[in-house]
């Protein structure tokens, strides 16, 4: 299993890589909350996520809640199909701020 990693790319951009499941999301959750409390604009690319389940979706929704509470802008790029499907089945897809590469 690959740990989840949140890596800074510069100028409010980050990559989230690895596995997003019940065993890994708690280790990366605090890092995301810290950056959302610091940065006003946050863009997270999930292209490196190997696999994800509902715990990964809960993580993204938690970060979204933190961002909205402090008035920060948060965007997700390249969500894995597994997260898109879980969000759609749960009627949560409209809540996720997904952007394409040309939106930056």
C-alpha positions as CSV (number, residue, x, y, z in Angstrom):
1,X,0.0,0.0,0.0
2,X,1.2,3.5,-0.9
3,X,0.9,6.2,1.7
4,X,-1.0,9.4,0.7
5,X,1.3,12.3,0.1
6,X,0.4,16.0,-0.3
7,X,3.3,17.8,-2.1
8,X,3.7,21.5,-2.7
9,X,4.2,22.5,-6.3
10,X,4.4,26.3,-5.8
11,X,1.9,29.2,-6.0
12,X,-0.9,27.5,-4.1
13,X,-0.7,24.3,-6.2
14,X,-0.3,20.9,-4.6
15,X,-0.3,17.2,-5.8
16,X,-2.0,14.5,-3.8
17,X,-0.6,11.1,-4.5
18,X,-0.8,7.5,-3.3
19,X,-3.8,5.6,-1.9
20,X,-6.8,7.4,-0.3
21,X,-8.5,4.9,2.0
22,X,-9.4,4.5,5.7
23,X,-5.8,3.6,6.6
24,X,-4.1,6.6,4.9
25,X,-6.4,9.7,4.8
26,X,-6.0,10.6,8.5
27,X,-2.3,11.0,8.0
28,X,-2.7,13.5,5.2
29,X,-5.8,15.3,6.4
30,X,-4.1,17.6,8.8
31,X,-1.6,18.7,6.2
32,X,-4.4,19.8,3.9
33,X,-6.2,21.6,6.7
34,X,-3.0,23.5,7.5
35,X,-2.5,24.7,4.0
36,X,-6.1,25.7,3.6
37,X,-5.8,27.8,6.7
38,X,-2.7,29.5,5.3
39,X,-3.4,29.8,1.5
40,X,-6.3,31.8,0.0
41,X,-6.1,29.9,-3.3
42,X,-5.5,26.2,-3.3
43,X,-5.4,23.9,-6.3
44,X,-4.9,20.2,-5.7
45,X,-4.0,17.8,-8.5
46,X,-5.1,14.2,-7.8
47,X,-3.5,12.6,-11.0
48,X,-1.1,10.6,-8.8
49,X,-3.8,8.9,-6.7
50,X,-3.4,5.2,-7.2
51,X,-6.8,4.2,-5.7
52,X,-9.5,5.8,-3.5
53,X,-12.6,4.8,-1.7
54,X,-15.3,6.7,0.3
55,X,-12.6,7.8,2.9
56,X,-10.9,9.7,0.1
57,X,-14.1,11.4,-0.8
58,X,-14.7,12.3,2.8
59,X,-11.2,13.8,2.9
60,X,-11.9,16.0,-0.1
61,X,-15.2,17.1,1.4
62,X,-13.6,17.9,4.7
63,X,-11.0,20.1,3.0
64,X,-13.7,21.8,1.1
65,X,-15.6,22.6,4.3
66,X,-12.4,24.1,5.9
67,X,-11.8,26.2,2.8
68,X,-15.3,27.5,2.7
69,X,-15.3,28.3,6.4
70,X,-12.3,30.6,6.0
71,X,-13.3,32.0,2.5
72,X,-10.5,30.2,0.6
73,X,-10.9,29.0,-2.9
74,X,-10.2,25.3,-3.4
75,X,-10.1,23.4,-6.7
76,X,-9.5,19.7,-7.5
77,X,-8.0,18.5,-10.7
78,X,-7.8,15.0,-12.2
79,X,-10.1,13.2,-9.8
80,X,-9.8,9.4,-10.1
81,X,-12.7,7.7,-11.7
82,X,-13.4,5.8,-8.4
83,X,-14.0,9.1,-6.6
84,X,-16.1,10.6,-9.3
85,X,-18.3,7.5,-9.3
86,X,-18.7,7.4,-5.5
87,X,-19.5,11.1,-5.5
88,X,-22.1,10.6,-8.3
89,X,-23.8,7.7,-6.5
90,X,-23.9,9.7,-3.3
91,X,-25.3,12.8,-5.0
92,X,-22.2,14.7,-3.9
93,X,-20.6,15.3,-7.3
94,X,-22.0,18.9,-7.6
95,X,-20.2,19.8,-4.3
96,X,-16.7,19.0,-5.5
97,X,-15.0,22.0,-7.2
98,X,-13.5,20.2,-10.1
99,X,-11.6,22.1,-12.8
100,X,-9.9,21.2,-16.0
101,X,-6.3,22.0,-17.0
102,X,-7.4,24.9,-19.1
103,X,-9.2,26.6,-16.1
104,X,-5.9,27.6,-14.4
